[in-house]
Amino acid sequence: MRITICILVLYIFLALNLSGQPALLNAGASIKITGSGAPNTNNTLVVLGDFENQNDGLNDGIVDLDQSSNFFVSGNWINNSFSNVIDPSSLSRIDGNVILGNTINTQLIGGISPTKFENLVLLGERKLLTVNSNSVFNTLILDAILDLNSRQFILEKSEPSAILHQSGFIKSETLPGSLGTLRWNTSNYAGTFMVPFGSDVPSGVADLKFSINLKSAMDQSTFFTFSTYPTDMFNEPLPAGSTSLDIEIRKVADRYWSIVPSNHAFMPIVDLTFSYATKDVSGVTNSLLPNRLKAARNNPNAASWQDMKPRGNQSLNFVEINDVQPFEFYENWTLVNLPPVLVDLFAPDAFSPNGDGLNDNFNVVFQSDFEVFEFELVIFNRWGQEVFKTNNQFLGWDGKVRGSSQDPLVDVYTWQVKVLGRSSEYPDAEGYKQKFNGMVTLVL
């Protein structure tokens, strides 16, 4: 038999029980917070301590939030029943608020079962998830830190307004295998969805805000799962399902982002914006130039982070990449520095080693402001056999095979240059590596 408690007054305070028991224990009852029905009324049940929801052996405890009412809890929110706590009929009205408002201590959102909140307001100190798959049916008002703590949190509302970010952030910093994730049921809504992630350094600042702009609608059942985490100086661990970096580690930000779409027939064209923490691109382990950061993603099919040329526009701790095509979109992303192509490298397409003093040697020439640290030139014949090799950029090939006295053989040859250097446009102290290939015809 159900017991219904109707809260009909403006405020009811349930004080903290110093015996260690919750201030309010709902063991199978149905608590309904209601009032006059006027849209601006503020009927509030205030629990100064923990709220625990249980099953009495027959019934789960239920809370029915009605007519813009509020349920304020200053302690932990513990669901030890087998239901979602909030009366399912309330979800069709989406007008009640659960407010977790401790301003001194961390509040837990846990128990043996998740809660499906109508609207959830997080105020004050950190909120720590200790159970998986808590969800918000309508709006999450974020004015605190929501620490995912290796759990998943779900936004059911398929609109950008599902999160109203005022301060604080969502923390997803745990590593692959135990990632804290935000699942957003975006459905067939086209628009920009912003996730206010934060690195927790400094505390309280959403310095890792991420957004995805879906330029066309997806499917009714589509959802995205978002996460981000920092790495060590070797950019490890790699994201699940990704392949080894094919970029110098000092040129890669110490962070990855994972954007996983599910239940979709196709991907739309999207814009992505990545905010990064200062610690992700600075320090002795990196040689990154923030004003040259680009967005890169891993294609596990090609085993490469560069089969899509990294690109994007950088501005004040964020990088925006526009018009990512469906065939370019993969799950795991990071930020990188890549050097500009040395378009001023010159290599002739023919030379004539006949001793007349004109074009007797094959040489490559770099742009005038390029400083060479390391150099290698290799020449191959049409059968792929090496016929010449040098580490001296000023020593050209005279057409002879490995310096022999044999006369040069008229033919088409393949050349390969590997160089480590730097230019005035990209004055990295250590330089950067480039590889070039081409063909040259030997004539007499």
N, C-alpha and C positions, 0 to 999 in steps of 0.2 A: 504494500500500500504506500503510495506516494504522500509525502508531506510537503506542501507548498508554502513557502515563506514569502509573503509579498512585502517588499520594502516600499512604504508609501510616504515616507517623510524625506525631508531635504537631505540630511546627513545622518548616518548611523556610524559610530565608531566602535570597533572591536579592538580592545587593547591587547598589547603583547602579553602572552602568558609566560611568566618567568620560569615555569616548571620544565620548559623545553618542548612542550606540546605546541602545535600550531595555534595561532590566535583564533583561527576559524577552521574547524574541521567539518567538512560536509560529507557525512557518511550515508549517502543514498538519498538525501533530500533534494527537492527541487526549489532552488532559490530564485525568485523572480524580483527584479528591481524595476519598479514601474512608477508612474506618477500621473500628472494631469493630462499628459498627451501633448502639451504645448511644445513646439519644436525647440524653444530656447530654455527649457527647464534643465536643471542640473542636479538630478537626483543621484546621490552618490552613496555607495556602501564603502566605508573606509575600514580597512583591516590593518592595524598597526602591528604587524608581525607576519608570520607565514600563513598562507592559505594552502590547505591540503584537501584534495578531492578524492573520495574513496567509494568503494562499492560495499554495501552493507550485507552482502551475501545474496541479495535479490536484485537490488537496483544500484545503478551508478548515480553518483551525485551529478546534478545538473544545475547550470546557472543560465537563466534567461534574462538577457539584458534588453530592456524595452524602452522605447520613446526617449532616445538620446540620453540614456542613463549611463552612469559610470561605476566601475568596480575598481577602487584604488587599493593596491596592496603594497605595503612598504617592505615586506619580507619576501621569502621565496615563494614561487608559484609551483606547487607540486601536484601532479596529476597521477594518483595511484589507483584510479579507476580504470575501466576498460573502454571508456568512451572519450570523446573529445572535449568534455566539460561543458562547452557552450551548447545550449539547446539548439538543435538543427533548425527549428522554426525561426530562431532569431536571425539566422544567416540570410533569410529572404528579405529581412528588413534592413540589415547592415547599418544599424543605428546605435549600437551600444559599444562602449569603450572599456577595455581593460587597461588600467594605468599602473605600470610598475614604476614607482617613484622614489625609491630609496636614494637619498642624496649623500649617504655616508659609506655604506657597505655594498659590496657586490651582491646582486640578486641572482639566484638560480632559477632557471626555467627547466623543470625536470620532472622526475617521477618515472613510472613504468610505461606511461603512454604519452603520446604527444597531445597538444591542445590545438584546436582550430579556433582562433580568435576571430571575432567579427572585425573589430578595429583594435589595434594594439598601440599604445602610447608608451614609449620608453623615455623616462626622465632620470636625470641625476647620474648615479654611479653606473658602473659596468654591469651588463646583464650577460650571464654565462649559460649557454645551453648545455644541459647534461642528458638530454634525450633527443633522439633524431626525429625529423619530419614535423616539427611544430610549423604551423602555417597561419597566415592571415588572409581572411576571405576578402576583405575590402582594403583597408589602408593601414600601413605601418607608418606611424609618426616617430621619427628617429631624432631624439634629443639626448642621446647617450651613446655609449659604446655597446654594440651587440657582438659579443665574442662567440663565433660559431663553434669553437672548441672541437673541431673535427666532425661536427654534425652538419646536417643539411637543414636549411630554413627555406620555407616555401611561400611565395607570393602568388595567390590565386587570381588576383585581379589582373586582367590582360590590358592594362593601360599604364602609361608612365606614372600616373598619379598614385599608383599602388605604394610608392615610397614618397613621403614628404620629409625631406631631410632638412633639419634645423641646425643640429650640431652633432658632434660625435662621428662615429663611422661604424662600418661592419668589418670585423676582423676575420680574415680567411687564411691566416699566415701559416697554418700547419702544412706539412710536406706530403708529396704523393703517397698514396696508401692510406692516409688519414686526413685528406683535405677537407677543410670546412668549405661548404658550397652553398651558394644561393641559387635556388631554382625559381625561375620566373615563368609562369604560365602565360606566355605572350600571346598565344592563340593566333588569330588572323588579324591582329592589330598592326598597322604600319605606322612607324614613328620612332622616336628616340627614347631608349630605355637607359637610365643612368643608375649605376650601382656605386654608392659612396663607400668604397673600400678604404681602409687606412692601415698604415704600417705599424701603428702604436708607438712610433718615435717621430715627433713628439706625441704624447698622449693627447687624445681628443681631436686631432686634426685629420680630416678625410683627405690625405695626401695621395691616395691611389684611386681617385674617382675614375671609373671606367664607363664608357657609353657605347652603345651600338644603335645605329640608325638603320632600321629596316625600311628600305625604300619602296617595298611593296609587301602586301599581306602574304602571310604563310598559311598554314592549315589551322583548322579549328582546335586541334589537339596539340599544337606545337608548344614546346617549352624549351627554354635555354637554361643551362647550368653554368654559373660563373664561379671562378675562383682565381686566386693569385697567391704567390708565395715567393719569398726571397731564397737565394742560393748562396753557396759558399764561393770562394775566390775562383774555383774551377768551373763555375756555373753548373754545379751539381747539387742535388739530383735532377736529372732530366724529367720533364713531364711524362706521365704514363703514355705509352704508345708512340713517343717521338724517337727520332734517331739522333746519333751523335752530332754535335755541332761541327759544321764545316766552315766555321768562322773562328778567327783567332779569339781566344777566350777573353783577352784584355779589351777586345772591342765589343763585348756583349754585356749589356746591363745585368746586374746580379738579381734578376727577377724574371719569372714567367707568368703569363696569363693563360688561362684555359677558358674557352668559350665553346660550349658543346650544345649544338642544337639537337633536338629529338622530336620524333613523330612528325616529320616533314617530308613532303614529296619532292621539294626543290628548295634551293636557297635563293633569296632575292639578292640584288645588289645592295651592299651595305657600306656605311661609313663607320669607322672605329676610332675611338679616342682613348689613349692610354696616358694616364697621369703616373708619374714615377716619383719615388722618394729620393731625396738627395743622396742618401747612403747607397742607393742602387747603382749610381753612376760615378761615385767619387771614391777616393781612397787609393792606396798604393797598389791595389790589385787590378785597377782599371787604368786605361789610357784613353778614355772616352772624351770626346768633345760634344757637350750637350747640344750645341747649335747645329750639329750634324747627325743627330740621332734619327734613325729610320725604323719603321716597324717591319719585322721579319716574322715569317711563320714557317713551321715545319711541315713539309710534305712527306709523310712516311712512305708513300709509294715511290718517290724519287730518292728517298734517303737524303734529303737536302733541306737546308734552311734558306737556300738562295735560288731555287728554281723559279720562284717569283722574285724579281729584283726587289730588294728592300726599298721602301719608299715612304713618304709621308712628309708632313710639314710640322716643324718644331716651334713651340712658343711657350716659354715660361713654365717649365716642368710638365709639359704634356706634348705628345706626338699624335697628330691626327692623320689617318690614312683614308682617303676617299675612294669611292667607286670600286670597292673590292668585288670582283666578279664572282659568280657562283663557283666557277671552276678553280678560282684562286683560294677559296675559303677552306681553311683547315682549322683544327681545334686549338693548337698550341702556338703561342706568340711570345716574342720578346722584342727588345729594342737593341739596335746595333749601330756601330759606326762602320761604314764602308767607304773606302777612298773613291775619288772620282776616277773614271777611266782615263788613262794617259793617251788622249787622242792625238797628241803631238809626236808619238813615237813614229819614226819614219824608217821603212825598210824597202829597198828597191825591189821591183819584181823581176829584174834581170841584171846580169853583170857579165863582163867579158874579160876573163883573166888571160889576155894575149900579150901582155907586156908592153902595150903602147902607152901606158901611163894614164889611161882613161878607164875608169870603172873596172880596175883590175882586181878589186877585192869587194867581197860582200860584207857590209857593215850595217848595223842598226844605230840610229841616232835618237836620243831622247830630247824632249823639250828642254829649252835652255836653262830653266830654273830647277831642273830635277837633279838631285844629288844622289848618286848611286852608292850604296853600301855593299851590296853583293850582286854578282852578275854571273849568268851562265848562258852561253849560246851553243846550241847543238844543231848540227845539220844531218839529215837523214836522206838516203837515196830512195828511189821509188819502191824498193823492197823492204824499207824500214830499217836498214842497216845504218849504224852511226858512221859517218865519214869525217866528221870534224867536231871538236868540242873545245871551248875555251872559257876561262873565267875572267879574261881581260876584255873589257868592253871596247878597247881601242884596237884590238887585234882582230882584223877581219879574216874572212876565209878566202884563200887564194885559188880555190877550186880543186886542190889536190886532196887525195884520200889520205887522211891521217899524216899529212906532212911528207908523203912519199914523193919520189921524183917522177912518178907517173904523170903524164900529161892529163890535164882536166878533161873530163868526159862531158860532152854536150848532153844535157838532159834537164829534167825538171826535178828540183829538190825541195824537201820540206824543212823548214827551220822552226826552232822553238827557243824562246827567250824567257828566262826566269830572272826577275830582278827584285831586290829589296832596296827601297829608297824613299825619298820624301821630296815634296815640292813646296814651293812657297805658299801655294793655295791650301795645302794640307800639312802644316808644319809639325807633324807628330815627331817627337824626339826619337822614337825607335824606328820610324819608317814603316812602310807597309809593303806587302808582297803583291806582285802582279805576274801573270803568265800570258805570253803572246805566242801565237802560231801564225805561220804563213807559208807561202810557196815562192820560190825564186827559180828563174830559168837561167841556166849557164849557157852562154853563147860564145863563140870564138870569132 
